[in-house]
Amino acid sequence: MKIFNVCMIFLLSGITWVSAQDFQRGSITKSDGTVVEGRVAIDNDRQQVVLKTGGTTQTLSANTVGSVQLGEVTLRPMTLDGTTLFAAPLVTGKATLYQVGTNEYFIQNENGTSQRIPLQKEEEKIPGLLSVLFSDCNAIRREVTQEDTFSESDLIEFTESYNSCAYSAYRPTEMEAEKAARHNTDKMRWYFGLGANFNSVAFFDSANTENQTAATLHAGVATTPSFTGSLQGNLYFFLEGSAGFSEDKDFSNSPEAANFRVNHFRVIAGTEFHFNKNGKFQPFLGAGIGAAGDYFKGSYQGYNFEISGGNVFFAPSAGVVFPIGNGKSLGLKVTYLTEYDNDLTFPVAANTPLFLEVDSQHINASVNFYF
């Protein structure tokens, strides 16, 4: 139960941190003229406005809100591409740029194309979206495809430049032609993280266990290949390495006096299925097969030993990923390592072995940064 509580603290603290990023200081003017100030978030998909003030959270239906003030920008209900959004025009012309929420924008072009642009969600897709919106301005598209990150000021600058462009028929830019030639749509992301490992230790197949905690380091790579079709972005294959380092511990559940520390080194290969792949909250379930190398140093029955062991294990996992923009994400992951044993028998005198068998069962919780 203690391990479960620690894991839940990891998950809930991450959810709270990310959710806070959707809010911005501002105010809401209700339909009856009442003005309420606080931290505001607009959810155009659900047609709601959320307000945090005085330790409370209110969710208001969009049809009860006259306007929303975010910083110096006032957003009012507008019909854009057949959908009612809270919007404020930032640039007008052949292409009009609207702000429609915190870090969310909408571009409407007189040529009939329009698109919502979320800056902190799948930002790697923005160059492609802008290339379609500005398809008759090759100079702007060339600049767009050279950008890695985007801000509000970038969108304003590109839209203003497009509105003064010498328009021409579409032709691929040099970079677009190179990408088309490569045509590699597999997606891959690296990650590293920190965590804690909770090792349930038993001796000689006993049911009596004690916990030994270790700090852990993680590094890995996850890929979602194009051959998965519609599951791309949902189905990932990963390879992860980790290392854990514990302190000395006296074990009271050992049949004889035992004290040791253990360093763990592991490699796990497996697959994960991510739900809600385009959302800001992406839970996942996974499973893998791994191998462990365990390095023990301590004493048993008063005899010092320094022995390595290890085994293979099955590793189911669960967690959640929070995109934070620029193609980067934070992740929280809990992995269970099925029980395996280490035979640590060692000699204490000529032809006299001392028998020691240690059974280990692990739960690992980590916070990972994906890039």
Secondary structure, 3 states (H helix, E strand, C coil): CHHHHHHHHHHHHHHHHHHHCCCEEEEEEECCCCEEEEEEEEECCCCEEEEEECCEEEEEEHHHEEEEEECCEEEEEEEECCEEEEEEEEECCCEEEEEEECCEEEEEECCCCEEEEECCCCHHHHHHHHHHHCCCCHHHHHHHCCCCCCCHHHHHHHHHHHHCCCCCCCCCCHHHHHHHHHCCCCEEEEEEEEEEEEEEEEECCCCCCEEEEEEEEEEEEEEECHHHHHHCCCEEEEEEEEEEEECCEEECCCCCCEEEEEEEEEEEEEEEEECCCCCCCEEEEEEEEEEEEEEEEEEECCEEEEEEEEEEEEEEEEEEEEEEECCEEEEEEEEEEEEEEEECCEEEECCEEECCEEEEEEEEEEEEEEC
